[in-house]
Amino acid sequence: MESGPDVRVERLTRYIFSAPSWPRSLALIVVLGFVIDAATYRVGDELFLVGTLGFSVPALVAFLLTVPLVRVFGGYITWNRSALLALACTVLAVILSLSPVLVFGRALFPTLYAVAFGLAFGLRLLVLAAVADYRISRMVLPAFTQSVAAIAVGAWFFTPGFVPYALLLQAVFGLVFVFLIWLIERPLKRAFQISGLNFLNTFIAHLTDGSKNMEDFFREIGEEVYVPQVSLFFSRDAGKDVLFTVPNVHPGPMGDVGGGNLPRILHDTFPEETLVAHGCATHDFNLVSESEIEKIARAVEASREGLAFSAVASRPVRVESGSVSILCQRFGDALLMVSTRSPERTEDLDYSVGMAIMAEGRCAFSEVAFVDAHNCMTSVGSPVLPATRIATEYIAAAREGFRVARDLPLESLAVGVSHVRVPFTREQGFGSLGVQALVTEVEGRRAAYVLVDGNNVAPGVRDQLRAVALAHVDEAEIMTTDTHTVNTITGKNPVGYVVPAKAIIPYIEQAVREAVADLAPARVGAATASCEGVVVFGSQRVSQLASTVNAMLAFIAPLSFMILMLAFLLSIFAYIMLQ
């Protein structure tokens, strides 16, 4: 299967890592200096203490000054990252300045030492622009701290000519890395008119302190869409009313950014117990900011006006076509359809596939609420696109559902609802809503619609959870909201992946049992809200963004190598000119 945009985005996460604690990095810096001192002492070298003074001290100075200087200029970097950057530049300087000395002799050491810390300055400038503040002019001084300390040490160890040569190399490597940064920024600037390093700054800020500044970038590349949202409003004679709504936007991209917490926000907006199922939308339909959810909420609220309620519904039926299975149930003249491919991969359905199904269903029903149960993650893969075999199976199964449901007799409806909080965290695959269950009863037959606030379900877990529900009802389906609050770095964190199924089962059973106990006569009204002017990422934007970034990563290595070779040649030329 060809990789889709979600897979390409997922692959980018291999470049993300956490910096070790700063005491560990500092310990390595100090130990490295002592090791070099021990080696120079044993051979009776006059450069004794160059390890501590020439390498460790500049690194410690950089560690102490980088964080406050970055923050003075309005950027942000952690002490852990500052220490790791100082350590990395120290190791690079040691290798570059001492390794050739073992072969060519001590006479080259001053020159190589100056070159090494020129390279360290350029590297620090690049890293600080990427992780702290993309504005290069503000990062020059924090980047220069390690090199200036090394130059001060070199002025004491070497001849007076060392200082001007070292300062010249700082300028050479600084300009070379500024040019490299410009080249790295160029593709995203041309394609999306955004700064790649600024985007990286905000992404790191999101991981570090939950910043939502990434939404500014998403809004720049976003576009307005007009999407329908079908809702079922249940009014009960006793107990709390229920709203079952199916957005056709995507609850992403990550954490609380954009529409990542769409299910929770919509749930908290309405007075009813609100179940926010997963409709037909891919990452192209991620909301650019949380504020866009207000437009959806207003549209759903407006759709209440003039609702016609019905007290009848059909019994639940399940239809299949190929790998697709759909649980169908009529409510008055509206139809609810919950689809799955479990145990095959059940992932995002493209918006157009869902709209085709809903449009065809409107020939027989006033409203069609089509749900992607999103309940079997075998891998992070491509969404279901139009005209594919799987899309054809969805449409064929839906047609069978329309045919069967159209002729089902309608009887009195009773509805029960429950909401069970769980003790699991986002890191364990659970959003803040926990588990919700809607149970319907018609002609003595009960159906349980169990909604877990999570992003998909681990393979095989859906069947175990569904079996628990079926012990109390005649038909059931396990759904997830697809909330991306459980995803900050990787897209793979399904329900049952971290927490085993046996630990989840008691909460599923509790939700279904409480919903059954809550059954009461109900009336239902269905409406389609027109969510207008909602700003989402835009068609194919995720794919374009992922492709651009992957292409950048592919050429950065050879490009950097060529530019560094140019910098070294300029260093040699400067050395010759100063002799």
C-alpha positions as CSV (number, residue, x, y, z in Angstrom):
1,M,0.0,0.0,0.0
2,E,1.3,3.4,-0.9
3,S,2.2,5.7,1.9
4,G,-0.2,8.5,2.6
5,P,0.4,11.9,4.2
6,D,-0.3,10.5,7.7
7,V,2.4,8.0,7.2
8,R,4.9,10.6,6.0
9,V,4.1,12.8,9.0
10,E,4.5,9.8,11.3
11,R,8.0,9.1,9.8
12,L,9.1,12.7,10.7
13,T,8.8,11.8,14.4
14,R,12.0,9.7,14.3
15,Y,13.9,13.0,14.3
16,I,12.4,14.0,17.6
17,F,14.1,13.1,20.9
18,S,14.3,14.3,24.5
19,A,17.4,16.0,25.8
20,P,19.1,14.2,28.7
21,S,19.1,15.9,32.1
22,W,21.7,18.8,32.3
23,P,23.7,17.3,35.1
24,R,24.4,14.2,33.0
25,S,25.6,16.4,30.0
26,L,27.8,18.6,32.3
27,A,29.3,15.5,33.9
28,L,30.3,14.2,30.4
29,I,31.8,17.6,29.6
30,V,33.9,17.7,32.7
31,V,35.0,14.0,32.3
32,L,36.0,14.7,28.7
33,G,38.2,17.6,29.8
34,F,39.9,15.5,32.5
35,V,40.6,12.6,30.0
36,I,42.3,15.1,27.6
37,D,44.3,16.6,30.4
38,A,45.5,13.1,31.5
39,A,46.6,12.3,28.0
40,T,48.6,15.5,27.6
41,Y,50.1,15.2,31.0
42,R,51.4,11.7,30.3
43,V,53.2,12.8,27.2
44,G,54.6,15.9,28.9
45,D,52.9,18.2,26.6
46,E,53.1,22.0,27.3
47,L,49.4,22.1,26.4
48,F,48.6,20.4,29.7
49,L,45.1,21.5,31.0
50,V,43.9,22.3,27.5
51,G,41.2,19.7,28.0
52,T,39.7,21.5,31.0
53,L,40.5,25.1,30.0
54,G,40.3,24.7,26.2
55,F,37.2,22.5,26.0
56,S,35.3,22.1,29.3
57,V,35.4,25.7,30.4
58,P,34.0,27.1,27.2
59,A,31.2,24.5,27.3
60,L,30.4,25.4,30.9
61,V,30.3,29.1,30.0
62,A,28.0,28.4,27.1
63,F,25.7,26.3,29.3
64,L,25.4,29.0,31.9
65,L,24.9,32.0,29.5
66,T,22.8,30.5,26.7
67,V,19.5,30.2,28.6
68,P,19.5,33.7,30.1
69,L,20.7,35.3,26.9
70,V,18.1,33.5,24.8
71,R,15.3,34.5,27.2
72,V,16.5,38.1,27.2
73,F,16.0,38.2,23.4
74,G,12.5,36.7,23.7
75,G,13.3,33.1,22.9
76,Y,13.1,30.0,25.0
77,I,15.4,27.0,25.6
78,T,15.6,24.6,28.5
79,W,18.7,23.9,30.6
80,N,18.7,20.3,29.4
81,R,18.9,21.4,25.7
82,S,21.5,24.1,26.5
83,A,23.7,21.5,28.2
84,L,23.3,19.0,25.4
85,L,24.2,21.6,22.8
86,A,27.3,22.6,24.7
87,L,28.3,18.9,25.0
88,A,27.7,18.2,21.3
89,C,29.8,21.2,20.2
90,T,32.5,20.2,22.7
91,V,32.7,16.6,21.3
92,L,32.8,18.0,17.8
93,A,35.6,20.5,18.7
94,V,37.6,17.7,20.3
95,I,37.3,15.4,17.4
96,L,38.1,18.1,14.8
97,S,41.0,19.7,16.6
98,L,42.8,16.8,18.3
99,S,42.3,13.8,15.9
100,P,44.5,15.3,13.1
101,V,47.1,16.3,15.6
102,L,47.7,12.6,16.3
103,V,48.7,12.2,12.6
104,F,50.2,15.5,11.5
105,G,51.7,16.8,14.8
106,R,51.0,19.5,17.3
107,A,51.8,22.5,15.0
108,L,48.3,22.3,13.4
109,F,46.5,22.4,16.7
110,P,46.0,26.2,17.0
111,T,44.6,26.3,13.5
112,L,42.3,23.3,14.0
113,Y,41.2,24.7,17.3
114,A,40.1,27.9,15.7
115,V,38.3,26.0,12.9
116,A,36.6,23.7,15.3
117,F,35.1,26.6,17.3
118,G,34.2,28.4,14.2
119,L,32.2,25.4,13.2
120,A,30.8,25.2,16.7
121,F,29.5,28.8,16.4
122,G,27.8,28.0,13.1
123,L,26.2,24.8,14.5
124,R,25.0,26.6,17.6
125,L,23.5,29.3,15.5
126,L,21.6,26.8,13.4
127,V,20.4,24.8,16.4
128,L,19.3,27.8,18.4
129,A,17.5,29.2,15.4
130,A,15.7,25.9,15.1
131,V,14.8,25.2,18.8
132,A,14.8,28.6,20.5
133,D,14.1,31.6,18.2
134,Y,14.1,31.6,14.4
135,R,15.2,35.2,14.2
136,I,18.9,34.8,13.5
137,S,20.0,38.2,14.7
138,R,18.7,37.5,18.2
139,M,20.6,34.2,18.4
140,V,24.0,35.4,17.3
141,L,25.1,36.4,20.8
142,P,23.9,33.2,22.6
143,A,25.5,31.1,19.8
144,F,28.8,32.9,20.2
145,T,29.2,32.2,24.0
146,Q,31.1,28.9,23.6
147,S,33.4,30.2,20.9
148,V,34.3,33.5,22.6
149,A,35.3,31.6,25.7
150,A,37.4,29.3,23.6
151,I,39.1,32.2,21.8
152,A,39.9,33.8,25.2
153,V,41.6,30.6,26.3
154,G,43.3,30.3,22.9
155,A,44.8,33.8,23.4
156,W,46.5,32.5,26.5
157,F,47.7,29.2,25.0
158,F,48.7,30.3,21.5
159,T,50.5,33.1,19.7
160,P,48.9,36.6,19.3
161,G,48.0,35.9,15.7
162,F,45.5,33.3,16.9
163,V,42.8,35.8,18.0
164,P,42.3,37.6,14.6
165,Y,42.3,34.3,12.7
166,A,39.8,32.8,15.1
167,L,37.5,35.8,14.9
168,L,37.7,35.7,11.1
169,L,36.7,32.1,11.1
170,Q,33.7,32.9,13.4
171,A,32.5,35.4,10.7
172,V,33.2,32.8,7.9
173,F,31.3,30.0,9.5
174,G,28.6,32.3,10.8
175,L,27.9,33.6,7.2
176,V,28.0,30.1,5.8
177,F,25.4,28.8,8.3
178,V,23.2,31.8,7.8
179,F,23.2,30.9,4.1
180,L,22.4,27.3,5.0
181,I,19.5,28.4,7.1
182,W,18.2,30.5,4.2
183,L,18.4,27.5,1.9
184,I,16.6,25.3,4.5
185,E,13.8,27.9,4.9
186,R,13.4,28.4,1.2
187,P,11.0,25.5,0.3
188,L,8.4,26.2,3.0
189,K,8.6,29.9,2.2
190,R,7.9,29.3,-1.4
191,A,5.2,26.7,-0.9
192,F,3.3,28.0,2.1
193,Q,4.8,31.5,2.8
194,I,5.8,30.3,6.3
195,S,9.1,30.1,8.1
196,G,10.1,26.5,8.7
197,L,12.3,27.3,11.7
198,N,9.5,29.4,13.2
199,F,7.2,26.5,12.8
200,L,9.7,24.3,14.5
201,N,10.1,26.8,17.3
202,T,6.3,26.7,18.0
203,F,6.2,22.9,17.7
204,I,8.8,22.6,20.4
205,A,7.1,25.2,22.5
206,H,3.9,23.1,22.2
207,L,5.7,20.0,23.4
208,T,7.5,22.0,26.2
209,D,4.7,24.1,27.7
210,G,1.5,23.4,25.6
211,S,1.7,26.6,23.6
212,K,-0.9,27.0,20.9
213,N,1.0,29.4,18.7
214,M,1.1,26.7,16.0
215,E,-2.5,27.6,15.2
216,D,-1.2,30.8,13.6
217,F,0.7,28.8,11.0
218,F,-2.3,26.5,10.4
219,R,-4.5,29.5,9.8
220,E,-2.0,30.9,7.2
221,I,-2.2,27.7,5.1
222,G,-5.9,27.0,5.9
223,E,-9.0,27.4,3.7
224,E,-12.7,27.8,4.5
225,V,-15.0,24.8,4.0
226,Y,-18.8,24.3,4.3
227,V,-19.6,20.9,5.9
228,P,-22.8,19.3,7.1
229,Q,-23.1,17.8,10.6
230,V,-26.0,15.4,11.3
231,S,-27.3,15.3,14.9
232,L,-29.9,13.2,16.7
233,F,-31.6,15.0,19.5
234,F,-33.2,12.6,22.1
235,S,-35.8,14.1,24.4
236,R,-36.7,11.8,27.3
237,D,-39.6,11.6,29.7
238,A,-37.2,10.9,32.6
239,G,-33.5,11.5,33.0
240,K,-31.1,13.6,31.0
241,D,-31.7,14.4,27.3
242,V,-29.1,13.1,24.8
243,L,-27.4,14.6,21.8
244,F,-25.6,12.3,19.3
245,T,-23.7,14.4,16.8
246,V,-21.4,13.5,13.9
247,P,-18.9,16.2,12.8
248,N,-17.4,15.9,9.4
249,V,-14.2,17.7,10.4
250,H,-11.2,16.0,11.9
251,P,-10.3,16.2,15.6
252,G,-6.6,16.9,15.0
253,P,-3.7,17.6,14.5
254,M,-2.2,17.0,17.9
255,G,-2.7,17.7,21.6
256,D,-5.0,20.7,22.3
257,V,-3.9,22.5,19.1
258,G,-6.5,23.1,16.4
259,G,-9.4,20.7,16.8
260,G,-7.5,18.2,18.8
261,N,-10.0,18.4,21.7
262,L,-13.1,18.8,19.5
263,P,-15.1,16.0,21.2
264,R,-14.6,17.4,24.7
265,I,-15.4,21.0,23.8
266,L,-18.6,20.1,22.0
267,H,-19.6,17.8,24.8
268,D,-19.2,20.6,27.3
269,T,-21.0,23.1,25.1
270,F,-24.5,21.5,25.1
271,P,-26.8,20.9,28.1
272,E,-27.6,17.3,27.0
273,E,-25.3,14.4,27.5
274,T,-23.5,14.8,24.2
275,L,-21.8,12.0,22.3
276,V,-19.4,13.3,19.6
277,A,-18.8,10.5,17.1
278,H,-16.2,10.4,14.3
279,G,-17.5,11.4,10.9
280,C,-15.9,11.2,7.5
281,A,-12.8,13.5,7.4
282,T,-9.1,13.1,7.1
283,H,-6.3,15.4,8.4
284,D,-7.0,17.8,5.5
285,F,-10.1,18.7,7.6
286,N,-8.2,19.5,10.8
287,L,-9.4,22.7,12.3
288,V,-6.8,25.4,12.3
289,S,-7.6,26.6,15.8
290,E,-9.8,25.8,18.7
291,S,-11.9,28.9,18.1
292,E,-13.3,27.2,14.9
293,I,-15.2,24.8,17.1
294,E,-17.5,27.6,18.1
295,K,-18.8,27.9,14.5
296,I,-19.7,24.2,14.6
297,A,-21.4,24.5,18.0
298,R,-23.5,27.5,16.8
299,A,-24.5,25.6,13.7
300,V,-25.6,22.6,15.7
301,E,-27.6,24.8,18.1
302,A,-29.3,26.6,15.2
303,S,-30.3,23.2,13.7
304,R,-32.6,22.7,16.6
305,E,-35.1,25.2,15.4
306,G,-38.2,23.7,14.0
307,L,-37.3,20.1,14.9
308,A,-40.0,17.5,14.4
309,F,-39.7,14.8,17.0
310,S,-40.7,11.2,16.6
311,A,-41.3,8.6,19.3
312,V,-40.6,5.6,17.1
313,A,-37.5,3.8,15.8
314,S,-36.6,0.5,14.2
315,R,-34.7,-2.4,15.7
316,P,-30.9,-2.4,15.0
317,V,-29.7,-4.4,12.0
318,R,-26.2,-5.1,10.7
319,V,-25.3,-5.3,7.1
320,E,-22.0,-6.2,5.4
321,S,-20.2,-5.9,2.1
322,G,-16.7,-7.2,1.7
323,S,-14.6,-6.1,4.7
324,V,-17.2,-3.4,5.8
325,S,-19.8,-4.0,8.4
326,I,-22.4,-1.3,9.3
327,L,-24.8,-1.2,12.3
328,C,-28.0,0.6,11.1
329,Q,-31.0,1.9,13.1
330,R,-33.8,4.1,12.0
331,F,-35.0,6.9,14.2
332,G,-38.3,8.2,12.8
333,D,-37.4,9.0,9.2
334,A,-33.7,9.4,9.9
335,L,-31.0,6.7,9.8
336,L,-27.9,6.2,12.0
337,M,-25.1,4.1,10.4
338,V,-22.0,3.1,12.3
339,S,-19.3,1.5,10.1
340,T,-16.3,-0.6,10.8
341,R,-13.8,-2.9,9.0
342,S,-12.5,-4.6,12.2
343,P,-10.5,-6.8,12.3
344,E,-9.2,-5.0,9.2
345,R,-7.8,-1.6,9.6
346,T,-10.5,1.0,10.2
347,E,-9.1,4.4,9.6
348,D,-10.3,7.8,8.4
349,L,-12.7,8.0,5.6
350,D,-12.2,10.7,3.0
351,Y,-14.9,13.4,3.2
352,S,-16.1,12.7,-0.3
353,V,-16.8,9.1,0.5
354,G,-19.0,10.0,3.4
355,M,-20.8,12.7,1.5
356,A,-21.6,10.3,-1.4
357,I,-23.1,7.8,1.1
358,M,-25.1,10.5,2.9
359,A,-26.4,12.0,-0.4
360,E,-27.5,8.6,-1.7
361,G,-29.2,7.9,1.6
362,R,-31.2,11.1,1.5
363,C,-33.3,9.6,-1.3
364,A,-34.9,7.3,1.3
365,F,-34.3,9.1,4.6
366,S,-34.6,12.7,5.8
367,E,-31.2,12.6,7.4
368,V,-28.3,10.1,7.4
369,A,-25.8,10.2,10.2
370,F,-22.8,8.2,9.0
371,V,-20.2,7.3,11.6
372,D,-16.7,5.9,11.0
373,A,-16.3,3.8,14.2
374,H,-12.5,4.3,13.9
375,N,-11.9,1.2,16.0
376,C,-9.1,-0.9,14.6
377,M,-5.6,0.5,14.1
378,T,-3.3,-2.1,12.6
379,S,-0.9,0.7,11.5
380,V,-0.7,4.4,10.8
381,G,-1.7,4.4,7.2
382,S,-3.5,6.2,4.4
383,P,-7.1,7.2,4.7
384,V,-9.8,5.5,2.6
385,L,-9.9,7.5,-0.6
386,P,-12.6,7.7,-3.3
387,A,-12.7,5.0,-6.1
388,T,-10.6,2.5,-4.1
389,R,-11.7,-1.0,-3.4
390,I,-12.4,-0.2,0.2
391,A,-14.4,2.9,-0.6
392,T,-16.5,0.8,-3.0
393,E,-17.1,-1.7,-0.2
394,Y,-18.3,1.1,2.1
395,I,-20.7,2.4,-0.5
396,A,-22.0,-1.1,-1.3
397,A,-22.6,-1.8,2.4
398,A,-24.3,1.5,2.9
399,R,-26.6,0.8,-0.1
400,E,-27.5,-2.6,1.5
401,G,-28.2,-0.7,4.8
402,F,-30.5,1.7,3.0
403,R,-32.4,-1.1,1.4
404,V,-32.8,-3.1,4.6
405,A,-33.6,-0.2,7.0
406,R,-36.2,1.3,4.6
407,D,-38.6,-1.6,5.2
408,L,-38.0,-2.1,8.9
409,P,-41.2,-1.6,11.1
410,L,-41.1,1.3,13.5
411,E,-42.0,0.9,17.2
412,S,-41.8,2.8,20.4
413,L,-38.3,4.0,21.4
414,A,-36.6,4.0,24.8
415,V,-33.2,5.4,25.3
416,G,-30.6,5.2,28.2
417,V,-27.3,7.0,28.5
418,S,-24.3,6.9,30.8
419,H,-20.9,8.6,31.2
420,V,-18.1,6.8,33.0
421,R,-14.8,8.5,33.8
422,V,-11.7,6.3,33.6
423,P,-8.4,6.6,35.6
424,F,-6.3,6.5,32.4
425,T,-4.3,9.4,31.0
426,R,-3.7,10.9,27.6
427,E,-0.3,9.2,27.4
428,Q,-2.2,5.9,27.9
429,G,-4.5,6.6,25.0
430,F,-7.6,8.1,26.8
431,G,-9.0,11.6,26.4
432,S,-10.7,13.4,29.3
433,L,-14.3,12.2,28.4
434,G,-13.6,8.5,29.2
435,V,-16.4,6.2,28.1
436,Q,-19.9,7.1,27.1
437,A,-22.7,4.7,26.2
438,L,-26.0,5.2,24.4
439,V,-28.5,2.3,24.6
440,T,-31.6,2.1,22.6
441,E,-34.6,-0.3,23.0
442,V,-37.1,-1.1,20.3
443,E,-39.4,-4.2,20.3
444,G,-37.5,-5.5,23.2
445,R,-34.2,-5.5,21.3
446,R,-31.4,-3.3,22.7
447,A,-28.4,-1.8,20.9
448,A,-25.4,-0.2,22.7
449,Y,-23.4,2.5,21.0
450,V,-20.2,2.7,23.1
451,L,-18.0,5.7,22.5
452,V,-14.5,5.9,23.9
453,D,-12.6,9.2,23.9
454,G,-9.5,8.0,22.2
455,N,-7.8,7.7,18.8
456,N,-8.6,4.3,17.4
457,V,-8.4,0.9,19.0
458,A,-5.6,-1.6,19.1
459,P,-6.1,-4.7,16.9
460,G,-8.4,-7.3,18.5
461,V,-9.4,-5.0,21.4
462,R,-12.6,-3.8,19.8
463,D,-13.9,-7.4,19.7
464,Q,-13.1,-8.0,23.4
465,L,-14.8,-4.8,24.4
466,R,-17.8,-5.5,22.1
467,A,-18.2,-8.9,23.6
468,V,-18.6,-7.4,27.1
469,A,-21.3,-5.0,25.8
470,L,-23.2,-7.9,24.0
471,A,-23.6,-9.6,27.4
472,H,-26.2,-6.9,28.2
473,V,-27.6,-6.0,24.8
474,D,-28.5,-7.6,21.5
475,E,-26.3,-5.5,19.2
476,A,-23.3,-3.2,19.9
477,E,-20.5,-1.3,18.4
478,I,-17.4,0.2,19.9
479,M,-16.5,3.7,18.6
480,T,-13.7,6.2,19.3
481,T,-13.9,10.0,19.0
482,D,-10.5,10.1,17.3
483,T,-9.4,12.8,19.7
484,H,-5.8,13.9,19.1
485,T,-5.3,15.0,22.6
486,V,-3.7,11.6,23.1
487,N,-1.2,12.4,20.3
488,T,1.5,15.0,20.7
489,I,4.5,13.5,18.8
490,T,3.3,10.2,17.2
491,G,-0.1,9.4,15.7
492,K,0.0,5.9,17.2
493,N,-1.6,5.7,20.7
494,P,-4.8,3.7,20.3
495,V,-7.0,2.4,23.1
496,G,-5.7,-0.9,24.3
497,Y,-2.1,-0.2,23.1
498,V,-0.8,0.9,26.5
499,V,-3.6,-0.1,28.8
500,P,-4.5,-3.8,28.3
501,A,-8.1,-4.7,27.3
502,K,-8.7,-6.5,30.6
503,A,-8.2,-3.2,32.4
504,I,-10.6,-1.4,30.2
505,I,-13.4,-4.0,30.2
506,P,-14.8,-3.0,33.7
507,Y,-15.5,0.6,32.5
508,I,-17.1,-0.6,29.3
509,E,-19.3,-3.0,31.2
510,Q,-20.2,-0.2,33.8
511,A,-21.1,2.2,31.0
512,V,-23.4,-0.3,29.3
513,R,-25.0,-1.5,32.5
514,E,-25.7,2.1,33.7
515,A,-27.2,3.0,30.3
516,V,-29.5,0.0,30.3
517,A,-30.6,0.9,33.9
518,D,-31.2,4.5,32.6
519,L,-33.6,3.4,29.8
520,A,-36.7,5.6,29.5
521,P,-39.2,6.4,26.8
522,A,-37.8,8.9,24.3
523,R,-38.6,11.0,21.3
524,V,-36.0,11.8,18.6
525,G,-35.5,14.6,16.2
526,A,-32.8,14.7,13.5
527,A,-31.3,17.7,11.8
528,T,-28.4,18.5,9.5
529,A,-26.4,21.6,10.6
530,S,-24.6,23.6,7.9
531,C,-21.3,24.5,9.4
532,E,-20.2,27.4,7.2
533,G,-16.9,29.1,6.8
534,V,-15.0,26.7,9.0
535,V,-11.3,27.1,8.5
536,V,-9.4,23.8,8.1
537,F,-6.0,22.8,6.9
538,G,-7.3,22.5,3.3
539,S,-7.4,19.9,0.6
540,Q,-4.1,18.1,0.3
541,R,-2.3,20.6,2.5
542,V,-1.1,17.9,4.9
543,S,0.3,15.8,2.1
544,Q,2.0,18.9,0.5
545,L,3.5,19.9,3.9
546,A,4.7,16.4,4.7
547,S,6.2,16.0,1.2
548,T,7.9,19.4,1.3
549,V,9.5,18.7,4.7
550,N,10.6,15.2,3.7
551,A,12.2,16.6,0.6
552,M,14.0,19.2,2.7
553,L,15.3,16.5,5.0
554,A,16.5,14.5,2.0
555,F,18.7,17.3,0.6
556,I,19.9,18.9,3.9
557,A,22.6,16.4,4.5
558,P,24.4,16.7,1.1
559,L,23.8,20.4,0.9
560,S,25.2,20.9,4.4
561,F,28.3,18.8,3.5
562,M,29.0,20.9,0.4
563,I,28.6,24.2,2.3
564,L,30.8,23.0,5.1
565,M,33.5,22.0,2.5
566,L,33.2,25.6,1.2
567,A,33.7,26.9,4.8
568,F,36.8,24.8,5.3
569,L,38.3,25.9,2.0
570,L,37.7,29.5,3.1
571,S,39.4,28.7,6.4
572,I,42.4,27.4,4.6
573,F,42.5,30.5,2.3
574,A,42.2,32.8,5.4
575,Y,45.1,30.9,7.0
576,I,47.3,31.3,4.0
577,M,46.5,35.0,3.7
578,L,47.4,35.7,7.3
579,Q,50.7,33.9,7.2
